[in-house]
Amino acid sequence: MTPLSSKVFSAKASAPLALIALPGATALAEKVDKHLITMLDDDSDLSVKRPSYIVTSSYPRFTTGDGKAIIGETVRGRDLYIIVDVGNHGETYDMMGHETPKSPDEHYADLRRVICAAGGKPEKITVIMPLLYGGRQHRRNGRESLDCAMMLQELERMGVKDIITFDAHDPRVQNAVPFMGFDNFFPTYQILKALSRKFPDIRYDKQHLMVVSPDEGAMPRNIYYASVLGLDLGMFYKRRDYATIVKGRNPIIAHEYLGNSVMGMDILVADDIVATGDSVIKLAKELKEKGANRIFITATFALFTEGVSKFDSAYEEKIIDGVISTNLTYTLPELKTCAWYVEADLSKYIAYIIAACTQKESVSALLDPHEKIQILVNKLSSK
């Protein structure tokens, strides 16, 4: 049975399903759990159907900051999925009397702790890590660490069989663990669906809409959008000052545009991460100067590491019209009040992935949602 064709999966699991939500990922995990309860069938001798698939766990801290993980019920023989959000800096803990936000390193440490607490008893361990730890430090330039590769190899040694992630900054990092499962999903369909709900007047044709890549690194995802939607594609490339290093990076001197004219066109710009937002706002300004109409920014992870004020200003100045992102990682609470922000809920998609994997169904249709996108666009075009 194709996962996308039915809301209920036949029960063929080799082991009962269990979920563990690390601190910072509980809200997403609870949504996923509700979808799984309706998706999984109840005719299995393994009794996979439960009021909830979430296993209780806790992560207490000593006042020195040292921590540990405690699993509140047995996971022996279970098909265990651990959901972790390494980008949730909204999670805090007390250390030496100070409230300290959790960094990606500390979220990853909690992940290692809970795997250790499981003691090798689960039938299989899968880690769902939407924002890949160390994903931006995926390659070596000079004497540098390879954080993401080290993380993947460590998890493999700890007994993790599969990693499920979303829009990896560079999916080639999976080459570090060729014998461990590594599934890299994209929220393309969910983002387009959220965009069309917020802006129902968008016309998905070459005369009105165009895709522009913010840089050469983002070309694959923008090529995908342009291909499945049948749109023209342009791109910017970044000219950097390689003689200077600022905060560990070579500063961008200028953005150069390559492609057809954007005059009068709505523009879709897709990237994996919005961090400070400086480069994407600068790009939007340049597109506006070239005569572009509305500009929609999409990103799998909207981090807004320097707050939302600059995006508020860009929206008020009609430089951007919308930023569409997901709930795959922590978002600032103030985003919910921003008129320009649109959130795509990925909890049902994750539930489909888990249900397909634990019930031994193919995930091919989930990896490439081309058919669903075509149905969505045809439906919108017929209105």
C-alpha positions as CSV (number, residue, x, y, z in Angstrom):
1,M,0.0,0.0,0.0
2,T,1.4,3.4,-0.9
3,P,1.6,5.5,2.3
4,L,0.2,8.6,0.5
5,S,-2.9,6.7,-0.7
6,S,-4.3,5.8,2.7
7,K,-4.6,7.2,6.2
8,V,-4.5,3.7,7.8
9,F,-1.6,1.3,7.5
10,S,-1.9,-2.5,7.7
11,A,0.0,-3.8,10.7
12,K,3.1,-5.7,9.6
13,A,5.5,-4.5,12.2
14,S,8.2,-6.8,13.5
15,A,8.2,-4.9,16.8
16,P,5.9,-2.6,18.7
17,L,6.3,1.1,18.0
18,A,7.6,3.5,20.6
19,L,8.5,7.2,20.5
20,I,10.8,9.2,22.8
21,A,10.7,13.0,22.6
22,L,13.7,14.9,23.9
23,P,13.2,18.2,25.6
24,G,12.5,20.8,22.9
25,A,10.8,18.3,20.6
26,T,7.8,17.4,22.7
27,A,5.3,19.7,21.0
28,L,6.2,18.2,17.6
29,A,6.2,14.7,18.9
30,E,2.8,15.0,20.5
31,K,1.3,16.1,17.1
32,V,3.1,13.2,15.4
33,D,1.7,10.8,18.0
34,K,-1.9,11.9,17.4
35,H,-1.5,11.3,13.7
36,L,0.0,7.9,14.3
37,I,-2.9,6.8,16.5
38,T,-5.3,7.3,13.6
39,M,-2.9,5.8,10.9
40,L,-1.9,2.5,12.4
41,D,-4.3,-0.4,12.2
42,D,-5.4,-2.4,15.3
43,D,-5.4,-5.9,13.9
44,S,-1.9,-7.0,14.9
45,D,-0.8,-9.7,17.2
46,L,1.9,-7.3,18.3
47,S,-0.7,-4.9,19.8
48,V,0.9,-1.9,18.0
49,K,-2.2,0.2,18.7
50,R,-1.8,2.3,21.9
51,P,-3.5,5.3,23.5
52,S,-0.1,6.9,22.9
53,Y,3.2,5.7,21.4
54,I,5.2,8.2,23.4
55,V,7.4,6.6,26.1
56,T,8.0,8.8,29.2
57,S,11.5,10.1,29.7
58,S,13.1,12.8,31.8
59,Y,16.4,14.6,31.7
60,P,17.3,16.0,35.2
61,R,20.3,18.2,35.8
62,F,22.6,18.6,38.8
63,T,23.2,22.1,39.9
64,T,26.7,21.9,38.3
65,G,25.1,21.4,34.9
66,D,25.8,17.7,34.6
67,G,22.8,15.8,33.3
68,K,21.4,12.3,32.8
69,A,18.5,10.6,31.0
70,I,15.9,8.4,32.6
71,I,13.4,6.3,30.6
72,G,10.2,5.7,32.5
73,E,9.1,2.4,31.0
74,T,10.5,-0.5,29.2
75,V,11.7,-0.2,25.6
76,R,12.8,-3.8,25.3
77,G,12.0,-5.3,21.9
78,R,10.4,-2.0,20.7
79,D,10.9,-0.2,17.4
80,L,12.1,3.0,19.0
81,Y,12.0,6.4,17.3
82,I,13.8,9.2,19.1
83,I,12.8,12.8,18.1
84,V,15.3,15.5,18.8
85,D,15.4,19.2,17.9
86,V,19.0,20.4,18.3
87,G,18.0,23.9,17.3
88,N,15.7,24.6,20.2
89,H,17.4,27.3,22.2
90,G,14.2,28.0,24.0
91,E,14.9,25.0,26.2
92,T,16.9,26.0,29.3
93,Y,18.4,24.4,32.4
94,D,19.8,25.6,35.7
95,M,23.6,25.7,36.1
96,M,25.3,27.3,39.1
97,G,22.2,29.3,39.8
98,H,21.9,30.6,36.2
99,E,19.2,29.8,33.6
100,T,21.2,28.6,30.6
101,P,19.8,28.0,27.1
102,K,20.5,24.7,25.6
103,S,22.9,24.7,22.7
104,P,23.0,22.1,19.8
105,D,25.8,20.4,21.7
106,E,23.7,19.9,24.8
107,H,20.7,18.6,22.8
108,Y,23.0,16.1,21.2
109,A,24.4,15.2,24.6
110,D,20.8,14.4,25.7
111,L,20.3,12.2,22.7
112,R,23.4,10.2,23.5
113,R,22.2,9.9,27.1
114,V,18.8,8.5,26.2
115,I,20.3,6.0,23.8
116,C,22.6,4.9,26.6
117,A,19.7,4.7,29.0
118,A,18.0,2.3,26.5
119,G,20.8,0.0,27.1
120,G,20.7,-1.8,23.8
121,K,17.3,-3.3,24.5
122,P,15.2,-1.9,21.7
123,E,14.8,-4.0,18.6
124,K,15.8,-1.0,16.5
125,I,16.7,2.6,17.1
126,T,15.9,5.4,14.6
127,V,16.8,9.0,15.3
128,I,14.6,11.7,13.8
129,M,16.7,14.8,13.7
130,P,15.0,17.3,11.4
131,L,17.8,19.9,11.8
132,L,21.0,17.9,11.4
133,Y,23.5,18.5,14.2
134,G,26.7,20.0,12.8
135,G,25.1,20.1,9.3
136,R,26.6,23.4,8.5
137,Q,30.1,22.1,9.4
138,H,29.9,19.2,6.9
139,R,33.2,19.6,5.0
140,R,36.7,20.4,5.8
141,N,38.5,23.5,4.6
142,G,42.0,23.5,6.1
143,R,42.5,22.5,9.7
144,E,38.8,22.2,10.7
145,S,36.6,19.7,12.5
146,L,34.0,17.5,10.7
147,D,31.3,17.8,13.3
148,C,28.4,16.2,11.4
149,A,30.4,13.3,10.2
150,M,31.7,12.6,13.7
151,M,28.1,12.7,15.0
152,L,26.8,10.2,12.5
153,Q,29.7,7.8,13.1
154,E,29.2,8.0,16.8
155,L,25.4,7.3,16.6
156,E,26.2,4.3,14.3
157,R,28.6,2.9,17.0
158,M,25.9,3.4,19.6
159,G,23.5,1.1,17.7
160,V,21.4,3.6,15.8
161,K,20.2,2.0,12.5
162,D,18.6,4.9,10.7
163,I,18.7,8.7,10.7
164,I,15.7,10.6,9.4
165,T,16.4,14.3,8.6
166,F,15.1,17.1,6.5
167,D,16.8,19.2,3.8
168,A,20.3,18.4,4.9
169,H,22.7,21.3,4.2
170,D,24.8,18.9,2.2
171,P,23.3,15.3,2.0
172,R,26.7,14.0,0.9
173,V,27.7,13.9,4.6
174,Q,25.9,10.5,4.7
175,N,29.0,9.1,3.0
176,A,30.5,9.1,6.5
177,V,28.2,6.2,7.4
178,P,27.6,4.1,4.2
179,F,26.2,1.2,6.2
180,M,23.7,3.2,8.3
181,G,20.3,4.3,6.9
182,F,20.1,8.0,6.1
183,D,16.8,9.4,4.7
184,N,16.8,13.0,3.7
185,F,13.2,14.3,3.2
186,F,12.1,17.7,1.8
187,P,9.0,19.7,2.9
188,T,8.4,21.0,-0.7
189,Y,4.7,20.0,-0.9
190,Q,3.8,21.2,2.6
191,I,5.5,24.6,2.0
192,L,3.7,25.0,-1.3
193,K,0.4,24.1,0.3
194,A,1.0,26.6,3.1
195,L,2.0,29.3,0.6
196,S,-1.1,28.7,-1.5
197,R,-3.4,29.0,1.5
198,K,-1.9,32.3,2.6
199,F,-1.7,33.7,-1.0
200,P,-4.5,32.0,-3.0
201,D,-4.0,34.4,-5.9
202,I,-0.6,33.2,-6.9
203,R,-0.6,31.9,-10.5
204,Y,1.7,29.0,-11.0
205,D,2.8,29.7,-14.6
206,K,5.7,31.1,-16.5
207,Q,4.0,34.4,-17.1
208,H,3.5,35.3,-13.5
209,L,5.8,33.3,-11.2
210,M,9.6,32.6,-11.3
211,V,12.0,30.7,-9.1
212,V,15.3,32.4,-8.1
213,S,18.0,30.6,-6.2
214,P,19.7,32.7,-3.5
215,D,23.1,31.1,-4.2
216,E,24.8,28.2,-6.0
217,G,24.5,26.0,-2.9
218,A,20.7,26.2,-3.0
219,M,20.4,25.4,-6.7
220,P,19.2,21.8,-6.3
221,R,16.1,22.7,-4.2
222,N,15.3,25.6,-6.5
223,I,15.8,23.5,-9.6
224,Y,13.3,21.0,-8.1
225,Y,10.7,23.8,-7.5
226,A,11.2,25.1,-11.0
227,S,11.0,21.7,-12.6
228,V,7.9,20.4,-10.8
229,L,6.1,23.7,-11.3
230,G,7.3,24.3,-14.9
231,L,8.7,27.7,-14.1
232,D,11.8,29.7,-15.3
233,L,14.8,29.7,-13.0
234,G,17.3,32.4,-12.1
235,M,20.1,32.5,-9.6
236,F,22.4,34.7,-7.6
237,Y,26.0,33.8,-6.9
238,K,27.9,35.3,-4.0
239,R,31.2,37.1,-4.6
240,R,33.2,36.7,-1.4
241,D,36.3,38.3,0.0
242,Y,38.5,35.3,0.5
243,A,41.3,37.4,2.0
244,T,39.1,38.2,5.0
245,I,37.4,36.0,7.7
246,V,34.6,37.4,9.8
247,K,33.0,35.1,12.4
248,G,34.6,32.1,10.7
249,R,33.3,33.0,7.2
250,N,34.5,34.9,4.2
251,P,32.3,38.0,3.9
252,I,30.0,38.5,0.9
253,I,31.1,41.4,-1.3
254,A,28.2,41.3,-3.8
255,H,25.3,39.2,-5.2
256,E,25.4,38.8,-8.9
257,Y,22.2,37.8,-10.7
258,L,22.0,35.4,-13.6
259,G,18.8,34.6,-15.5
260,N,15.8,36.0,-17.3
261,S,14.2,39.3,-16.4
262,V,12.2,39.4,-13.2
263,M,10.2,42.5,-14.2
264,G,6.6,42.2,-13.0
265,M,7.1,38.6,-11.8
266,D,6.2,37.1,-8.5
267,I,9.4,35.5,-7.1
268,L,9.8,32.3,-5.1
269,V,13.2,32.0,-3.3
270,A,13.9,28.7,-1.6
271,D,16.7,27.9,0.9
272,D,17.3,25.5,3.7
273,I,18.0,28.0,6.5
274,V,17.2,31.6,7.3
275,A,19.7,32.6,10.0
276,T,20.4,36.3,10.3
277,G,18.4,37.0,7.2
278,D,20.8,39.7,6.0
279,S,21.6,38.0,2.7
280,V,18.1,37.1,1.8
281,I,16.8,40.6,2.5
282,K,19.6,42.1,0.4
283,L,18.7,39.7,-2.4
284,A,15.0,40.7,-2.1
285,K,16.0,44.4,-2.4
286,E,18.0,43.7,-5.5
287,L,15.1,41.8,-7.1
288,K,12.8,44.7,-6.3
289,E,15.2,47.1,-7.9
290,K,15.0,44.9,-11.0
291,G,11.2,45.3,-11.1
292,A,10.1,42.1,-9.3
293,N,6.5,42.1,-8.0
294,R,5.9,40.0,-4.9
295,I,8.7,38.1,-3.2
296,F,8.1,34.9,-1.2
297,I,11.0,33.4,0.8
298,T,10.8,29.8,1.8
299,A,13.1,28.0,4.2
300,T,12.9,24.6,5.8
301,F,14.4,26.1,9.0
302,A,13.6,29.7,10.0
303,L,16.1,30.3,12.8
304,F,16.1,34.1,12.9
305,T,19.2,34.2,15.0
306,E,19.1,38.0,15.2
307,G,15.4,38.4,15.8
308,V,12.6,39.4,13.5
309,S,12.9,43.2,13.5
310,K,14.7,43.5,10.2
311,F,12.0,41.3,8.5
312,D,9.3,43.5,10.0
313,S,11.0,46.5,8.4
314,A,11.4,44.7,5.1
315,Y,7.7,43.8,5.1
316,E,6.7,47.3,5.9
317,E,8.9,48.6,3.1
318,K,7.2,46.0,0.8
319,I,10.6,44.4,0.1
320,I,9.2,40.9,1.1
321,D,5.7,39.6,1.1
322,G,6.0,36.4,3.0
323,V,8.4,34.0,4.7
324,I,7.2,30.4,4.6
325,S,8.9,27.9,6.9
326,T,8.1,24.7,9.0
327,N,7.7,23.6,12.6
328,L,10.6,21.1,12.2
329,T,12.7,23.2,14.6
330,Y,12.1,25.8,17.3
331,T,10.7,29.1,16.1
332,L,10.7,32.4,18.1
333,P,7.4,32.9,19.9
334,E,7.0,36.4,18.3
335,L,6.8,34.9,14.9
336,K,3.2,33.9,15.5
337,T,2.2,37.6,15.5
338,C,4.2,38.5,12.3
339,A,1.9,39.2,9.4
340,W,4.5,38.0,6.9
341,Y,5.3,34.6,8.5
342,V,3.5,31.4,7.4
343,E,4.2,28.1,9.1
344,A,3.8,24.7,7.4
345,D,3.0,21.9,9.8
346,L,5.2,18.8,9.1
347,S,3.8,16.6,11.9
348,K,1.5,14.5,9.6
349,Y,4.4,14.0,7.1
350,I,6.6,12.7,9.9
351,A,3.9,10.4,11.1
352,Y,3.5,9.0,7.5
353,I,7.3,8.4,7.5
354,I,7.3,6.6,10.8
355,A,4.2,4.6,9.9
356,A,5.7,3.5,6.6
357,C,9.0,2.5,8.1
358,T,7.6,0.6,11.1
359,Q,5.0,-1.1,8.9
360,K,7.7,-2.0,6.2
361,E,6.1,0.1,3.5
362,S,8.0,1.9,0.8
363,V,8.9,5.6,1.5
364,S,9.6,6.4,-2.2
365,A,6.4,8.4,-2.6
366,L,7.3,10.3,0.5
367,L,10.8,11.1,-0.7
368,D,9.5,12.5,-3.9
369,P,6.1,14.3,-3.6
370,H,6.0,15.2,-7.3
371,E,2.6,13.7,-7.9
372,K,1.0,15.5,-4.9
373,I,2.5,18.8,-6.0
374,Q,1.0,18.3,-9.5
375,I,-2.4,17.6,-8.0
376,L,-2.1,20.7,-5.8
377,V,-1.1,23.0,-8.7
378,N,-3.8,21.6,-11.0
379,K,-6.4,22.2,-8.3
380,L,-5.2,25.8,-7.8
381,S,-5.1,26.5,-11.5
382,S,-8.6,25.3,-12.0
383,K,-10.0,27.9,-9.5
